[in-house]
Amino acid sequence: MEAVMIVVIVVVVVVVVVVVVVVVVVVVVTVIYLLKHTVVVVVVVVVVVVVVVVVVVVAVVVVFVVVVVVVAAAAAVEVVVIVVVVVVVVVGVVVVVVVVVVVVVAVVVVFVVVVVVVVAAAVVVVVKVVVVVVVVVVVVVVVVVVVVVVIVVVVVSLPVT
């Protein structure tokens, strides 16, 4: 049982480190990007980075909680502990990777949309602001829906002990 817990802790630490690296890279790239663009783009990018960080943190917390809860629940049934832990850790890592990929794709889409919107609406400031707000709201809603779906999938896929 102690060996299993060590493996779980190592995997969770590795996942957290990978996620932190991804967040740092996104923030650094965003800061470099912000130095070259208009105020509207800066606001949108800041909102997107905040959403990325929140989604990644939620994904890591979900993975950690799921691993801890399942390991604690499976502790009573020694025979299946290793199988349950491996399945949960694999599912957790896949969930984190999928969430990070979805968020990165969302960031790229927002960058492209914002650039197109800012270029297309350069004459009408009101249109720019309205369109940017709509884009940000849509992206946030999509990210929240993805996170909820991922959490539901993780919870539903948990083995019954």
N, C-alpha and C positions, 0 to 999 in steps of 0.2 A: 504493500500500500504506500509506503514512504517513497519508493522508487517512482511510482505512478504520479504521486503529488509533485515530485521533483521535475518529472517530464512536463507536467501541466504548467508548472511555474515557469520553466524555461521557455516553453512554447508561447505562453502569454507575454513574457518579457520580450521575446523576439518579435512578436506581432506588434507590441507597443512601440518598440524601437523603429520598426519599418514604418509604422504609421507616423511617428514623430518626424522621421526623415522626409516622408512625403509632404507633410504639412510645412516643414521648413523650406523645402524646395518650392512649393506653391507660393509661400509668402515671399521668398526672395525674388522669384520670377515676377510676382505681382508688383513688388516695390520697384523693380527695374522698369516694368511696363508703365507704372504710374508716373514715372519721371518724364515720360514723353507724351502724355495725353491730356485732354481737356478735363475740366471739373466734372462734367457729367459722366465721363468714362471712369474717372477716379472714384466717384460715389458708387457706381455699379460694381466696379472691381472690388472695392472694399466690402460691399455687401456679399458678393460672391465668395470672397476669401473667408469671411465670417461664417457663411453657410458651410463651406468646405470644412473648416476647423470643427464646427459643431457636429456635423455629420460624422466626421472621422472619430471624434471623441465619443459620440454616442455608440458608434460601431464597436470601438474598443471596449467600452463599458459593458455593452451587451454581451460580447464574447466572454469577457472576464466573468460576469455574473452567471452566464449560462454554464461555463466550465465549473465554477465553484459550486453552484446549486446541483448540477448533475453529479459531480464527484461526491458531494455530501450525501445525496440521495442514494447513490450506488454503493456507498461505503457499507451499507447493511448487507449487500449481496456481493461478497468478496469475489465470486467466480466471474461475474460479468463486469467488474470494475474496469479492467484494462480495455476491454472492447468498447465500453461506453465512453471512457475518457478519450480514446483514439477517435471515435466517431465524432464526439462533440468538438474536440480540438480541430479536426479536419473541417467540419462544417463551419466552425467559428472563423478559421483562417480564410476559407472560401468566401464567407459572408463579408469579412473585412476587405478582401481583395475586390470583390464585386462592387461593394459600396464605394471604395476609392476610385475604381475605374469609372463608375457611373458619375461620380462627382467631378472627376477630371474631364470627362466628356461634356458634362454640363457647363463647366467653366469655359472650355474651348468654344462651345456653342454660344454662350453668352458673349464672349469676346468678339466672335465673328458678328453676331447680331448687333452688338453695341457699335462696332466699327461701321457696319452698314447703315445703322440708324443715324449715327452722328454725321456720317458723310451725306446721307440722303436728306436729312432734316437740318442741314447747316443754316438754312435761312430762317426757319421757324423754330424759335427756342421753346415755345410752349409744346409743340408737337414732340420735340426731342424729349422733354421731361416726361410727358405723358407716356410716350412709347417706352422709355427706359424704365419707368415705374412699372408698367405692365409686364415688360420682359423680366424684371427682377421678381415680381410677384409670381409669375408663371414658373420661373426657375425654382423659387423657394417652394412652391406647392408641389412641383414634380419631385424635388429632393425629399420633401417630407413624406410624400406618398411612397417613394422608393424605400425610405428608411422604415416606414410602417410595414410595408410588404415584406421586407427582409426580416424584420423582427418577428412578424407572424410566421413566416416560413421557418425560422429558427425554432420558435416555440413549438410549432406543429411537428417539426421533425425530431423533437426530443423523444428519446425512447421512454416508454412507460416502465417505471421500476416498482 
